[in-house]
């Protein structure tokens, strides 16, 4: 049996707002998701991301704005008439039904997507989608007989089976063990791509959003702060809030003048010209850290590696406050001279750094500047 992908739909949110008891939670969100595209909505608890997903699904009313799927306005339609598949948290499978009947639940008439009207047609569709998620041999099992990852694949199969133009995933991996989560999310992302589905994943987990989506939409206090590829979002966040949500940051006060800024590390280059007082940001791996000996010279690795730059090139100094061994990389927590801020930077395991050590710090790439 060969899986026949349904064409992914184009989703448009046009100035969509919604809330509870007259209090706005989502404010004027505009977003376009192309056919076959995967978008992750990333936000902290209370940011409005789940409310946004519920409005798209038809589970919460829109107070203003429009939602369109393939050019057809759907925000006034009931949930069952929108042609959308939903993968809720923890899968929400029916425990009394076997895998095949869970997957085929949405194929039974009179559902708007129930194009498989005959019993034989429905059975064939169930076999197709179970083949897609590699669970055809578990069709007769109950959910309790499956692993957490297998249950998520069944939930995805159930959402895909009716041929929905859009698949919504509401933090579907949050209940999985950390050791299993990464493998399952990679598998689900691959299955969605193979199915040709348009999808929106709602999550508070930045690694989940960055690893699985074509684009990431960052939602802060109900408003879209930035929509970009994972790479651009990580390296060029438009605000401190976006930077903190999309990865670990090292932030220092700075005064910018054109292409550079003055900081406790000295004069550092910026990724774009700026003026005035504000904050410079780096990702931790963009700072190189070396131990400094009593004479002020850098201390290399145990294998005698020489970093190749002179003491004059050292941008600034810090004190190591803690060292956390992590296998191939060790995390060094440090406090920059002249500040009370503690930050963590990874260094190669084997570098001679201990608590209380003096450290030399050098940026490896231009900083991102945000004005006060």
KAJO-V23490 format. One line per field, one symbol per residue. phi: phi as a letter, one per 30 degrees, with the letter a starting at -180 (. if undefined). psi: psi as a letter, one per 30 degrees, with the letter a starting at -180 (. if undefined). burial: 1 if it has 24 or more other C-alpha atoms within 12 Angstrom, else 0. A space follows every 10 residues. Layout:
phi->???
psi->???
burial->???
This chain:
phi->.cdcddddcc cbcchdbaab hicdccbhdb accdeidcbc ccadeidjdd dddddddjcb dcdajbbbbh icdcdccded cdibcbcdei ihddddcded ddddedcdec edcddcdddd dddddddedd decibedcec ddedccdedd dddddddddd ediddbccbc hdcddddedc eddddddddd dddddiddbb ccaccddddd dccdbbcccb hibddabade ddddcbddad dddddcldbc bbdabcbidb bcbdcjdbdc dadabjdlbc bbdeddcccb dcdddjddcd dddidcdjbd eddddabacd cabbdbidbc cccbcdeibc dcbcbdbddj ddbbejddbc bbdcbedccb dd
psi->kkkjkkkklj kkkjhkllak hfkkekjhkk kkjlkgkkkk jkllkgfgee eeeeeefgfk kkflakkkjh fkkffgllef gfhkkkjlkg ehljffklee eeegegfklg kfgifielee eeeeeeeeee eeghgefgeg llefflleee eeeeeeeeef efhkfkkkjj hfgfflkeff eeeeeeeeee eeeefgkklk kklfjeeeee fflelkjkkk hgkjekjlle eeeefhkfle eeeeeflklj kkkljkjbfl kklfgakkkl fkklkakbkk klkefgkkkk kklegglkka lfggkkfgll effkeallkk flkjkhcfkk kkklkkkglg kklkkklkkf kiklkfkkkk kkkflllkkk l.
burial->0010111111 1111111110 0001111111 1111111111 1111001111 1111111101 1110111111 0001111011 1111111111 1110000111 1111111100 0011010000 0111111111 1110110110 1010000111 1111111111 1111111111 1111000000 1101101110 1111111111 1111111111 1111111111 1111111111 0011111111 1111111111 1111110001 1111111111 1001000111 1111111111 1100000111 0000000000 0001111111 1010000001 1111110000 0011111101 1111001111 1110011111 00
